[in-house]
Amino acid sequence: MGALAPDIHRELHRLHVMGDVVAVELTTEGTVTGPFETPPGTVHAAGARLSIPTADFWYVEGGKVKEFNCYVGVSVMLAQLGVHPDFASAVTAP
């Protein structure tokens, strides 16, 4: 993400502590400064503003982080990059 948007940062919205689990609701934000390389080719999205809903889960054991998972709203990110799903290619005739 740092190569795609060097000004990337995370805006925290809510923090939830549930025993040994910490859940964080946040937004990952930044500005795309160059092309986005993908397996089928390059997406030219320079200047696109990213504001991606994100959720982090921290699992703590004995006062130390045992596991960390970050979930990103990929469909939102792709739409902001101008990449839209091709549902027609996934639909088969009855």
C-alpha positions in Angstrom: 0.0 0.0 0.0 2.9 2.3 0.7 4.1 2.1 -2.9 0.5 2.7 -4.2 -0.2 5.7 -1.9 2.9 7.0 -0.1 0.8 9.2 2.2 -1.2 6.3 3.4 -2.5 6.6 6.9 -5.2 5.1 9.2 -8.0 7.0 10.9 -9.3 5.2 13.9 -13.0 5.4 14.6 -13.9 2.9 17.3 -12.0 0.6 19.6 -13.7 -2.4 21.3 -12.0 -4.5 24.0 -13.6 -7.9 24.5 -11.5 -9.9 27.0 -8.3 -10.8 25.1 -9.6 -9.5 21.8 -9.2 -5.9 20.7 -11.3 -4.9 17.6 -10.6 -1.6 15.8 -12.9 0.1 13.3 -10.9 2.4 11.0 -10.5 3.9 7.6 -7.3 3.5 5.5 -6.8 6.7 3.6 -4.3 8.0 1.0 -3.8 9.4 -2.5 -2.6 7.2 -5.4 0.5 8.7 -6.9 1.2 6.3 -9.7 0.0 3.3 -11.6 -1.3 0.2 -9.9 0.4 -2.9 -11.3 -1.9 -6.0 -11.5 -1.4 -9.4 -13.0 -3.5 -8.6 -16.2 -2.0 -5.1 -16.6 -1.6 -1.6 -15.2 -4.4 0.4 -13.7 -3.8 4.1 -14.2 -5.4 5.7 -11.2 -2.9 8.4 -10.3 -4.7 11.1 -8.2 -7.4 8.7 -6.9 -8.3 9.3 -3.3 -8.6 6.2 -1.2 -10.9 6.0 1.8 -11.2 2.3 2.6 -13.2 0.8 5.5 -11.0 -1.5 7.5 -11.2 -3.6 10.6 -8.3 -4.8 12.8 -8.4 -7.6 15.3 -5.7 -8.0 17.9 -5.6 -11.2 19.9 -3.6 -10.8 23.2 -2.3 -13.5 25.4 -0.2 -13.0 28.5 0.0 -9.3 27.7 1.5 -9.9 24.3 0.0 -9.8 20.8 -0.5 -13.4 19.8 -2.2 -12.8 16.4 -3.2 -9.7 14.3 -5.6 -9.7 11.4 -6.5 -6.8 9.2 -9.6 -6.9 6.9 -9.8 -4.3 4.2 -12.9 -3.4 2.1 -11.4 -4.6 -1.2 -14.5 -3.9 -3.3 -14.5 -0.3 -2.0 -10.8 0.1 -2.7 -11.1 -1.3 -6.3 -14.1 1.0 -7.0 -12.1 4.0 -5.9 -9.3 2.9 -8.2 -11.8 2.7 -11.1 -11.8 -1.1 -11.2 -15.3 -2.6 -11.4 -16.2 -6.3 -11.3 -17.2 -8.0 -14.5 -20.2 -10.0 -13.3 -21.2 -10.9 -16.8 -18.0 -13.0 -17.2 -19.0 -15.1 -14.1 -22.6 -15.7 -15.2 -23.4 -18.9 -17.2 -26.4 -19.4 -19.3 -29.1 -21.6 -17.7 
